[in-house]
C-alpha cells in the first residue's frame, strides 16, 4: 500500500461516490472538505466517506477523528498512518 494508492482511492470515491459527485478539478490535497469554497461535504457525508474507508482498509475510524478532518490531506494522512507501517 502506498500513499498514492490511498490518494487515488479517496479521489475516486469523492468523484464517483453517488452522494459526493465532486468535480475532479476540485480535488487537491489542500481542498477543504466542508467549506462552500471547497467540497461542501456535510457531517453525514464525512461519515459516509469514513465508512467507505473503513470497508476498503479494514479499519475503524472514530467519529472524533472524522471531526478533525478539514482537508483531503488530513484524510490521506490519517489513513496512511493507519495502514502503512
MOPAC internal coordinates of N, CA, C and O (Angstrom, degrees):
PM7 1SCF
backbone

  N    0.0000 0     0.00 0     0.00 0    0    0    0
  C    1.4509 1     0.00 0     0.00 0    1    0    0
  C    1.5231 1   108.46 1     0.00 0    2    1    0
  O    1.2310 1   120.84 1   -46.77 1    3    2    1
  N    1.3050 1   116.00 1   133.23 1    3    2    1
  C    1.4668 1   121.04 1   178.65 1    5    3    2
  C    1.5277 1   110.23 1  -122.47 1    6    5    3
  O    1.2310 1   121.09 1   -17.78 1    7    6    5
  N    1.3117 1   115.53 1   162.22 1    7    6    5
  C    1.4662 1   120.29 1   177.01 1    9    7    6
  C    1.5304 1   110.27 1   -58.47 1   10    9    7
  O    1.2310 1   120.70 1   140.24 1   11   10    9
  N    1.3180 1   116.28 1   -39.76 1   11   10    9
  C    1.4707 1   121.19 1   179.86 1   13   11   10
  C    1.5240 1   111.06 1   -59.59 1   14   13   11
  O    1.2310 1   120.16 1   137.56 1   15   14   13
  N    1.3320 1   117.30 1   -42.44 1   15   14   13
  C    1.4699 1   120.29 1   179.20 1   17   15   14
  C    1.5279 1   110.93 1   -65.42 1   18   17   15
  O    1.2310 1   120.57 1   142.45 1   19   18   17
  N    1.3226 1   116.52 1   -37.55 1   19   18   17
  C    1.4708 1   120.24 1   177.04 1   21   19   18
  C    1.5282 1   109.33 1   -64.49 1   22   21   19
  O    1.2310 1   120.40 1   132.15 1   23   22   21
  N    1.3294 1   116.84 1   -47.85 1   23   22   21
  C    1.4669 1   120.57 1   178.33 1   25   23   22
  C    1.5250 1   110.91 1   -57.73 1   26   25   23
  O    1.2310 1   120.75 1   135.25 1   27   26   25
  N    1.3247 1   116.17 1   -44.75 1   27   26   25
  C    1.4665 1   120.14 1  -179.09 1   29   27   26
  C    1.5234 1   111.22 1   -61.62 1   30   29   27
  O    1.2310 1   120.11 1   137.53 1   31   30   29
  N    1.3399 1   117.40 1   -42.47 1   31   30   29
  C    1.4583 1   120.11 1   180.00 1   33   31   30
  C    1.5310 1   110.54 1   -64.39 1   34   33   31
  O    1.2310 1   120.33 1   134.24 1   35   34   33
  N    1.3198 1   116.97 1   -45.76 1   35   34   33
  C    1.4696 1   120.44 1   179.92 1   37   35   34
  C    1.5276 1   110.34 1   -62.50 1   38   37   35
  O    1.2310 1   120.48 1   133.99 1   39   38   37
  N    1.3256 1   116.69 1   -46.01 1   39   38   37
  C    1.4644 1   119.88 1   179.54 1   41   39   38
  C    1.5215 1   111.21 1   -61.23 1   42   41   39
  O    1.2310 1   120.29 1   135.28 1   43   42   41
  N    1.3215 1   117.05 1   -44.72 1   43   42   41
  C    1.4722 1   121.04 1   179.18 1   45   43   42
  C    1.5252 1   110.53 1   -61.23 1   46   45   43
  O    1.2310 1   120.82 1   137.73 1   47   46   45
  N    1.3216 1   116.03 1   -42.27 1   47   46   45
  C    1.4685 1   120.11 1   179.54 1   49   47   46
  C    1.5265 1   110.60 1   -62.94 1   50   49   47
  O    1.2310 1   120.23 1   137.87 1   51   50   49
  N    1.3220 1   117.17 1   -42.13 1   51   50   49
  C    1.4623 1   120.30 1  -179.96 1   53   51   50
  C    1.5232 1   112.13 1   -68.38 1   54   53   51
  O    1.2310 1   120.48 1   147.13 1   55   54   53
  N    1.3280 1   116.69 1   -32.87 1   55   54   53
  C    1.4659 1   120.24 1  -178.82 1   57   55   54
  C    1.5274 1   111.56 1   -80.42 1   58   57   55
  O    1.2310 1   119.86 1   137.11 1   59   58   57
  N    1.3217 1   117.87 1   -42.89 1   59   58   57
  C    1.4702 1   120.45 1  -172.75 1   61   59   58
  C    1.5198 1   114.34 1  -102.86 1   62   61   59
  O    1.2310 1   119.73 1   166.11 1   63   62   61
  N    1.3372 1   118.12 1   -13.89 1   63   62   61
  C    1.4629 1   119.64 1   178.47 1   65   63   62
  C    1.5120 1   109.77 1   -62.70 1   66   65   63
  O    1.2310 1   119.93 1   -51.91 1   67   66   65
  N    1.3143 1   117.73 1   128.09 1   67   66   65
  C    1.4689 1   121.18 1  -171.81 1   69   67   66
  C    1.5232 1   113.05 1   -58.30 1   70   69   67
  O    1.2310 1   119.53 1   148.78 1   71   70   69
  N    1.3345 1   118.51 1   -31.22 1   71   70   69
  C    1.4656 1   118.03 1  -179.71 1   73   71   70
  C    1.5216 1   112.65 1   -85.69 1   74   73   71
  O    1.2310 1   120.01 1   171.27 1   75   74   73
  N    1.3304 1   117.58 1    -8.73 1   75   74   73
  C    1.4583 1   120.31 1  -178.99 1   77   75   74
  C    1.5242 1   111.32 1  -101.98 1   78   77   75
  O    1.2310 1   120.19 1   115.96 1   79   78   77
  N    1.3238 1   117.25 1   -64.04 1   79   78   77
  C    1.4647 1   123.36 1  -178.94 1   81   79   78
  C    1.5286 1   112.18 1    46.85 1   82   81   79
  O    1.2310 1   121.25 1  -128.42 1   83   82   81
  N    1.3140 1   115.21 1    51.58 1   83   82   81
  C    1.4559 1   122.47 1   179.39 1   85   83   82
  C    1.5270 1   108.88 1   -80.33 1   86   85   83
  O    1.2310 1   120.72 1   -37.11 1   87   86   85
  N    1.3163 1   116.23 1   142.89 1   87   86   85
  C    1.4523 1   120.72 1   176.19 1   89   87   86
  C    1.5259 1   108.95 1   -72.84 1   90   89   87
  O    1.2310 1   120.76 1   -45.56 1   91   90   89
  N    1.3146 1   116.15 1   134.44 1   91   90   89
  C    1.4682 1   121.97 1  -174.68 1   93   91   90
  C    1.5241 1   112.46 1   -56.45 1   94   93   91
  O    1.2310 1   119.96 1   144.70 1   95   94   93
  N    1.3110 1   117.68 1   -35.30 1   95   94   93
  C    1.4654 1   119.42 1  -177.18 1   97   95   94
  C    1.5288 1   113.25 1   -71.67 1   98   97   95
  O    1.2310 1   119.81 1   168.70 1   99   98   97
  N    1.3278 1   117.98 1   -11.30 1   99   98   97
  C    1.4645 1   121.69 1   177.19 1  101   99   98
  C    1.5259 1   112.57 1   -85.66 1  102  101   99
  O    1.2310 1   120.16 1   167.85 1  103  102  101
  N    1.3240 1   117.30 1   -12.15 1  103  102  101
  C    1.4490 1   120.44 1  -173.57 1  105  103  102
  C    1.5215 1   111.09 1   -89.50 1  106  105  103
  O    1.2310 1   122.20 1   -68.89 1  107  106  105
  N    1.3284 1   113.40 1   111.11 1  107  106  105
  C    1.4608 1   122.80 1   175.81 1  109  107  106
  C    1.5333 1   106.15 1  -140.96 1  110  109  107
  O    1.2310 1   119.53 1   -23.99 1  111  110  109
  N    1.3137 1   118.50 1   156.01 1  111  110  109
  C    1.4742 1   119.26 1  -179.46 1  113  111  110
  C    1.5249 1   113.45 1   -53.81 1  114  113  111
  O    1.2310 1   120.17 1   144.41 1  115  114  113
  N    1.3258 1   117.28 1   -35.59 1  115  114  113
  C    1.4665 1   120.95 1  -176.54 1  117  115  114
  C    1.5254 1   113.94 1   -86.16 1  118  117  115
  O    1.2310 1   119.87 1   178.89 1  119  118  117
  N    1.3183 1   117.86 1    -1.11 1  119  118  117
  C    1.4621 1   120.97 1  -177.94 1  121  119  118
  C    1.5230 1   110.90 1   -65.01 1  122  121  119
  O    1.2310 1   121.15 1   -49.94 1  123  122  121
  N    1.3266 1   115.41 1   130.06 1  123  122  121
  C    1.4585 1   121.18 1   177.55 1  125  123  122
  C    1.5263 1   109.90 1   -70.18 1  126  125  123
  O    1.2310 1   121.05 1   -43.17 1  127  126  125
  N    1.3215 1   115.61 1   136.83 1  127  126  125
  C    1.4648 1   119.75 1   177.36 1  129  127  126
  C    1.5209 1   111.47 1   -75.89 1  130  129  127
  O    1.2310 1   119.96 1   143.38 1  131  130  129
  N    1.3232 1   117.68 1   -36.62 1  131  130  129
  C    1.4567 1   121.34 1  -169.26 1  133  131  130
  C    1.5294 1   116.04 1  -102.55 1  134  133  131
  O    1.2310 1   119.51 1   151.24 1  135  134  133
  N    1.3152 1   118.54 1   -28.76 1  135  134  133
  C    1.4646 1   119.47 1  -172.98 1  137  135  134
  C    1.5295 1   111.74 1   -69.57 1  138  137  135
  O    1.2310 1   121.38 1   -23.23 1  139  138  137
  N    1.3156 1   114.97 1   156.77 1  139  138  137
  C    1.4723 1   120.21 1   178.03 1  141  139  138
  C    1.5191 1   111.09 1   -66.09 1  142  141  139
  O    1.2310 1   120.30 1   150.25 1  143  142  141
  N    1.3289 1   117.03 1   -29.75 1  143  142  141
  C    1.4595 1   120.70 1   178.15 1  145  143  142
  C    1.5318 1   110.70 1   -75.01 1  146  145  143
  O    1.2310 1   120.78 1   159.20 1  147  146  145
  N    1.3118 1   116.12 1   -20.80 1  147  146  145
  C    1.4634 1   121.58 1   179.90 1  149  147  146
  C    1.5186 1   110.42 1   -96.15 1  150  149  147
  O    1.2310 1   121.19 1    53.69 1  151  150  149
  N    1.3322 1   115.33 1  -126.31 1  151  150  149
  C    1.4720 1   120.43 1  -176.36 1  153  151  150
  C    1.5215 1   113.14 1   -93.00 1  154  153  151
  O    1.2310 1   120.18 1   164.38 1  155  154  153
  N    1.3358 1   117.27 1   -15.62 1  155  154  153
  C    1.4687 1   122.70 1   176.76 1  157  155  154
  C    1.5292 1   112.18 1    55.95 1  158  157  155
  O    1.2310 1   120.82 1  -133.31 1  159  158  157
  N    1.3181 1   116.03 1    46.69 1  159  158  157
  C    1.4711 1   121.77 1   178.30 1  161  159  158
  C    1.5241 1   107.61 1   -93.38 1  162  161  159
  O    1.2310 1   120.42 1   -51.01 1  163  162  161
  N    1.3328 1   116.80 1   128.99 1  163  162  161
  C    1.4548 1   120.36 1  -179.88 1  165  163  162
  C    1.5349 1   110.75 1   -82.85 1  166  165  163
  O    1.2310 1   120.61 1    -0.45 1  167  166  165
  N    1.3298 1   116.44 1   179.55 1  167  166  165
  C    1.4658 1   121.49 1  -176.72 1  169  167  166
  C    1.5269 1   112.25 1   -59.49 1  170  169  167
  O    1.2310 1   120.23 1   142.03 1  171  170  169
  N    1.3332 1   117.17 1   -37.97 1  171  170  169
  C    1.4657 1   120.07 1   177.79 1  173  171  170
  C    1.5269 1   110.67 1   -65.05 1  174  173  171
  O    1.2310 1   120.49 1   141.15 1  175  174  173
  N    1.3224 1   116.66 1   -38.85 1  175  174  173
  C    1.4535 1   120.69 1   177.94 1  177  175  174
  C    1.5189 1   112.02 1   -65.05 1  178  177  175
  O    1.2310 1   120.63 1   140.12 1  179  178  177
  N    1.3336 1   116.40 1   -39.88 1  179  178  177
  C    1.4719 1   120.47 1   177.18 1  181  179  178
  C    1.5310 1   109.23 1   -63.57 1  182  181  179
  O    1.2310 1   120.32 1   139.28 1  183  182  181
  N    1.3223 1   117.00 1   -40.72 1  183  182  181
  C    1.4665 1   120.47 1   177.55 1  185  183  182
  C    1.5246 1   111.29 1   -63.67 1  186  185  183
  O    1.2310 1   120.70 1   141.17 1  187  186  185
  N    1.3127 1   116.26 1   -38.83 1  187  186  185
  C    1.4753 1   119.48 1   177.14 1  189  187  186
  C    1.5207 1   111.23 1   -65.90 1  190  189  187
  O    1.2310 1   120.32 1   139.36 1  191  190  189
  N    1.3261 1   116.99 1   -40.64 1  191  190  189
  C    1.4581 1   120.19 1   176.36 1  193  191  190
  C    1.5294 1   109.56 1   -60.65 1  194  193  191
  O    1.2310 1   120.37 1   135.47 1  195  194  193
  N    1.3213 1   116.90 1   -44.53 1  195  194  193
  C    1.4681 1   120.62 1   178.48 1  197  195  194
  C    1.5289 1   110.41 1   -59.96 1  198  197  195
  O    1.2310 1   120.33 1   140.55 1  199  198  197
  N    1.3185 1   116.97 1   -39.45 1  199  198  197
  C    1.4632 1   120.76 1   179.31 1  201  199  198
  C    1.5310 1   110.78 1   -62.00 1  202  201  199
  O    1.2310 1   120.45 1   134.96 1  203  202  201
  N    1.3271 1   116.74 1   -45.04 1  203  202  201
  C    1.4728 1   120.12 1   176.85 1  205  203  202
  C    1.5277 1   110.59 1   -58.58 1  206  205  203
  O    1.2310 1   120.87 1   137.01 1  207  206  205
  N    1.3247 1   115.93 1   -42.99 1  207  206  205
  C    1.4624 1   120.52 1  -178.80 1  209  207  206
  C    1.5305 1   111.41 1   -67.83 1  210  209  207
  O    1.2310 1   120.44 1   140.56 1  211  210  209
  N    1.3163 1   116.76 1   -39.44 1  211  210  209
  C    1.4676 1   120.39 1   177.02 1  213  211  210
  C    1.5193 1   111.00 1   -60.01 1  214  213  211
  O    1.2310 1   120.79 1   136.04 1  215  214  213
  N    1.3249 1   116.09 1   -43.96 1  215  214  213
  C    1.4605 1   120.68 1   179.76 1  217  215  214
  C    1.5223 1   111.68 1   -66.93 1  218  217  215
  O    1.2310 1   120.42 1   136.05 1  219  218  217
  N    1.3155 1   116.79 1   -43.95 1  219  218  217
  C    1.4677 1   121.11 1  -177.16 1  221  219  218
  C    1.5343 1   112.22 1   -66.76 1  222  221  219
  O    1.2310 1   120.73 1   139.54 1  223  222  221
  N    1.3278 1   116.20 1   -40.46 1  223  222  221
  C    1.4684 1   120.21 1  -172.92 1  225  223  222
  C    1.5273 1   113.81 1  -108.18 1  226  225  223
  O    1.2310 1   120.43 1  -175.55 1  227  226  225
  N    1.3180 1   116.78 1     4.45 1  227  226  225
  C    1.4633 1   121.93 1   177.80 1  229  227  226
  C    1.5349 1   111.35 1    52.37 1  230  229  227
  O    1.2310 1   121.66 1  -127.62 1  231  230  229
  N    1.3292 1   114.44 1    52.38 1  231  230  229
  C    1.4597 1   121.25 1   178.70 1  233  231  230
  C    1.5182 1   109.07 1  -130.76 1  234  233  231
  O    1.2310 1   120.52 1   -11.07 1  235  234  233
  N    1.3067 1   116.61 1   168.93 1  235  234  233
  C    1.4625 1   122.85 1   175.34 1  237  235  234
  C    1.5209 1   107.64 1  -113.46 1  238  237  235
  O    1.2310 1   120.28 1   -50.52 1  239  238  237
  N    1.3279 1   117.08 1   129.48 1  239  238  237
  C    1.4620 1   122.17 1  -179.56 1  241  239  238
  C    1.5356 1   108.11 1  -115.50 1  242  241  239
  O    1.2310 1   120.04 1   -69.44 1  243  242  241
  N    1.3211 1   117.54 1   110.56 1  243  242  241
  C    1.4693 1   120.43 1   179.34 1  245  243  242
  C    1.5339 1   111.46 1   -65.95 1  246  245  243
  O    1.2310 1   120.81 1   -29.86 1  247  246  245
  N    1.3169 1   116.05 1   150.14 1  247  246  245
  C    1.4679 1   120.85 1   178.80 1  249  247  246
  C    1.5172 1   111.87 1   -57.74 1  250  249  247
  O    1.2310 1   120.57 1   144.70 1  251  250  249
  N    1.3280 1   116.52 1   -35.30 1  251  250  249
  C    1.4661 1   120.14 1   180.00 1  253  251  250
  C    1.5296 1   110.88 1   -60.61 1  254  253  251
  O    1.2310 1   120.15 1   147.59 1  255  254  253
  N    1.3137 1   117.32 1   -32.41 1  255  254  253
  C    1.4668 1   121.23 1   177.40 1  257  255  254
  C    1.5190 1   109.64 1   -71.82 1  258  257  255
  O    1.2310 1   120.36 1   136.89 1  259  258  257
  N    1.3207 1   116.93 1   -43.11 1  259  258  257
  C    1.4711 1   120.43 1   178.52 1  261  259  258
  C    1.5244 1   110.59 1   -55.60 1  262  261  259
  O    1.2310 1   120.54 1   141.04 1  263  262  261
  N    1.3292 1   116.57 1   -38.96 1  263  262  261
  C    1.4663 1   121.18 1  -179.25 1  265  263  262
  C    1.5308 1   112.37 1   -64.16 1  266  265  263
  O    1.2310 1   120.55 1   157.14 1  267  266  265
  N    1.3340 1   116.56 1   -22.86 1  267  266  265
  C    1.4765 1   120.93 1  -179.00 1  269  267  266
  C    1.5239 1   112.61 1   -87.81 1  270  269  267
  O    1.2310 1   119.99 1   172.17 1  271  270  269
  N    1.3144 1   117.62 1    -7.83 1  271  270  269
  C    1.4565 1   120.50 1   179.97 1  273  271  270
  C    1.5263 1   109.57 1   -80.51 1  274  273  271
  O    1.2310 1   121.35 1   -65.31 1  275  274  273
  N    1.3273 1   115.03 1   114.69 1  275  274  273
  C    1.4598 1   119.95 1   178.77 1  277  275  274
  C    1.5303 1   111.99 1  -112.45 1  278  277  275
  O    1.2310 1   120.79 1   149.90 1  279  278  277
  N    1.3299 1   116.09 1   -30.10 1  279  278  277
  C    1.4616 1   120.63 1  -179.26 1  281  279  278
  C    1.5284 1   109.75 1  -128.97 1  282  281  279
  O    1.2310 1   120.92 1   -12.11 1  283  282  281
  N    1.3060 1   115.85 1   167.89 1  283  282  281
  C    1.4633 1   120.44 1   176.27 1  285  283  282
  C    1.5301 1   109.38 1   -60.98 1  286  285  283
  O    1.2310 1   120.34 1   142.36 1  287  286  285
  N    1.3205 1   116.95 1   -37.64 1  287  286  285
  C    1.4658 1   121.11 1   178.58 1  289  287  286
  C    1.5274 1   110.84 1   -59.26 1  290  289  287
  O    1.2310 1   119.55 1   140.19 1  291  290  289
  N    1.3264 1   118.46 1   -39.81 1  291  290  289
  C    1.4657 1   121.37 1   178.38 1  293  291  290
  C    1.5281 1   110.55 1   -58.01 1  294  293  291
  O    1.2310 1   120.71 1   137.48 1  295  294  293
  N    1.3179 1   116.24 1   -42.52 1  295  294  293
  C    1.4678 1   121.12 1  -179.32 1  297  295  294
  C    1.5311 1   109.89 1   -66.51 1  298  297  295
  O    1.2310 1   120.67 1   132.21 1  299  298  297
  N    1.3077 1   116.32 1   -47.79 1  299  298  297
  C    1.4686 1   120.91 1  -179.51 1  301  299  298
  C    1.5282 1   110.11 1   -60.77 1  302  301  299
  O    1.2310 1   120.43 1   134.50 1  303  302  301
  N    1.3261 1   116.78 1   -45.50 1  303  302  301
  C    1.4683 1   120.36 1   179.89 1  305  303  302
  C    1.5297 1   111.13 1   -58.55 1  306  305  303
  O    1.2310 1   120.55 1   135.64 1  307  306  305
  N    1.3213 1   116.55 1   -44.36 1  307  306  305
  C    1.4708 1   120.08 1  -178.91 1  309  307  306
  C    1.5253 1   111.05 1   -64.02 1  310  309  307
  O    1.2310 1   120.37 1   131.61 1  311  310  309
  N    1.3160 1   116.89 1   -48.39 1  311  310  309
  C    1.4691 1   120.21 1  -178.67 1  313  311  310
  C    1.5239 1   109.97 1   -63.84 1  314  313  311
  O    1.2310 1   120.44 1   137.54 1  315  314  313
  N    1.3115 1   116.76 1   -42.46 1  315  314  313
  C    1.4663 1   120.23 1   178.59 1  317  315  314
  C    1.5257 1   110.92 1   -57.72 1  318  317  315
  O    1.2310 1   120.42 1   135.03 1  319  318  317
  N    1.3064 1   116.81 1   -44.97 1  319  318  317
  C    1.4749 1   120.90 1  -179.65 1  321  319  318
  C    1.5206 1   111.66 1   -64.24 1  322  321  319
  O    1.2310 1   120.42 1   147.65 1  323  322  321
  N    1.3233 1   116.81 1   -32.35 1  323  322  321
  C    1.4688 1   120.41 1  -179.06 1  325  323  322
  C    1.5216 1   113.48 1   -79.47 1  326  325  323
  O    1.2310 1   119.85 1   145.46 1  327  326  325
  N    1.3388 1   117.89 1   -34.54 1  327  326  325
  C    1.4799 1   119.15 1  -170.82 1  329  327  326
  C    1.5224 1   114.36 1  -109.04 1  330  329  327
  O    1.2310 1   119.53 1   160.42 1  331  330  329
  N    1.3222 1   118.49 1   -19.58 1  331  330  329
  C    1.4628 1   119.87 1   179.33 1  333  331  330
  C    1.5267 1   107.21 1  -104.70 1  334  333  331
  O    1.2310 1   121.68 1   -63.81 1  335  334  333
  N    1.3099 1   114.40 1   116.19 1  335  334  333
  C    1.4742 1   118.51 1  -177.65 1  337  335  334
  C    1.4897 1   110.37 1  -123.14 1  338  337  335
  O    1.2310 1   120.10 1   180.00 1  339  338  337

